[in-house]
Amino acid sequence: MDLRMPTAIELVGVPVGDHTADAILARPEGTGRWPGVLVWMDAFGLRPRLEEMAARIATEGYVVLVPNLYHRKGRAPVTPQRDLTTDEGRSAAFRELGPLMRSLTAEVVEHDAAAYLNALLARDDVRGPIGTVGYCMGGRFAVRAAATRPDDVAAVGSFHAGGLATDDEDSPHLLLPRVRAEVYVAHADHDRSMTRGQQERFGQALAEAGLVHTAELYQGAPHGFTMSDTAMYDAAATERHWAALLPLLERTLKG
């Protein structure tokens, strides 16, 4: 029997400093209070695929917020749309998005994370704690959000993220001692942005921080494997991601 809840989806505005970020909001239909989940987008921004993923989480009984991280450049979409199902279109999109991706510094992400979490927690239909879930570059941001607000974030899910354990002074793995959430990390097998050395460093940092965690390598899966609108989509790996993410949210946010 399918116990998933009917959901409502809308575009909302989230106050961030002196302006507003557009965002996807998915929630169960009807009256009630549910845990909140903050989803951090991949580089390609707000689009139907992220709306589908937000709705899937919401059907399990969560209020899901997916902000446009490029909101300082305008409402989504902020760049010309490409055919991401081809390698050529995906590469061209990355070239166009480079300056926007680089604009999301650690300082900017931490500032915005506070605004997104505040917006969720201020809603009448949301109860804490919050889960943060990130895809590709969003995986780094999910970790940073949990470190910024450890008392509010009880779950972190990071999927096919790169750069989690670099030599930079603001590398996400250095934030783990500040995190109190349970952490699940899925590394893509074929991912030049998250080498085996980085994977080992991140796993060691998780253990040293004393966090409840799982870090897994998805054999054969490419970077970006959950995104069905891109050339990197891997259906089996995506289903594995759901099988890990949904129980993580259940035990940490509803337990």
C-alpha positions, -999 to +999 in steps of 0.1 A: +000+000+000+013+034-010+013+056+021+029+087+005+011+120+009-005+141-018+017+173-022+013+209-031+040+228-049+045+265-053+071+292-059+078+313-029+100+342-019+126+339+009+139+371+025+177+372+022+192+404+036+176+433+017+162+413-012+143+381-019+154+347-032+129+327-053+125+291-042+105+259-048+083+249-019+068+214-017+046+203+012+020+177+021-016+189+013-038+197+042-033+210+077-004+199+099+031+204+110+060+185+094+098+185+096+115+208+072+141+198+046+164+223+029+175+211-005+206+226-021+205+226-059+232+214-082+250+239-106+222+238-132+197+256-109+160+255-103+142+235-130+115+208-132+139+180-121+145+196-088+107+202-084+102+165-090+128+156-063+113+181-038+078+166-044+092+131-038+105+141-004+074+160+005+052+129-002+070+113+028+057+140+051+081+170+049+080+206+040+108+210+014+125+243+004+147+245-027+162+280-031+176+295-062+212+299-050+219+324-079+192+348-067+216+377-067+216+375-105+179+373-108+150+348-107+156+313-121+166+305-147+194+330-148+214+316-178+205+305-213+190+270-212+210+241-227+202+205-236+218+189-205+211+154-219+241+158-242+277+160-231+282+191-253+252+209-238+263+200-203+298+212-208+286+245-224+263+250-194+292+246-170+312+271-189+284+297-187+277+289-150+314+292-139+312+328-126+279+321-108+293+290-091+324+309-080+303+336-065+289+312-040+317+316-015+318+301+020+307+335+035+278+339+010+266+303+016+267+306+054+248+340+052+222+326+029+218+293+048+208+312+079+181+329+059+168+297+043+167+279+077+150+308+094+123+309+066+116+272+071+115+273+109+092+304+108+065+286+089+034+275+108+035+241+090+071+233+100+086+218+131+122+213+138+148+199+135+157+204+099+174+182+073+198+196+047+203+177+015+227+187-013+235+176-048+268+182-066+280+216-054+250+216-031+265+187-011+292+211+002+266+236+011+245+211+030+275+204+052+282+241+057+246+248+067+247+220+093+279+235+108+264+270+107+233+260+126+241+228+145+212+231+170+187+232+141+200+206+117+197+170+125+204+153+091+228+159+063+226+142+029+253+148+003+251+132-031+278+132-058+294+163-043+329+175-052+354+193-031+344+180+003+379+176+015+404+200-002+435+218+010+415+251+011+412+268+045+374+267+041+371+231+030+339+215+043+357+186+061+372+212+085+336+221+096+326+187+108+336+192+144+308+219+145+282+195+131+258+176+153+237+159+126+238+124+113+256+125+080+252+104+048+276+109+019+273+092-014+304+095-036+302+090-073+327+065-087+337+085-117+342+119-102+373+140-108+360+166-083+361+141-054+391+119-057+397+087-036+421+107-016+394+133-008+369+106+000+393+090+025+401+124+041+364+132+044+357+098+060+385+103+084+372+137+094+337+123+100+351+097+123+374+121+142+344+144+147+325+115+164+295+118+141+270+091+133+277+088+096+277+066+065+300+073+035+296+051+005+311+049-030+285+042-057+304+020-080+301+029-117+280+060-110+291+093-126+291+127-110+256+140-112+239+106-112+206+117-097+198+143-123+175+126-149+176+156-172+214+154-177+237+130-196+250+118-162+218+102-150+220+067-135+186+052-126+200+025-103+222+049-084+193+073-081+171+046-065+199+037-042+201+074-032+164+074-023+168+042-003+194+059+018+180+095+020+145+087+030+154+065+060+180+091+071+153+118+072+128+094+089+150+084+118+166+119+124+136+142+119+107+120+129+123+097+154 
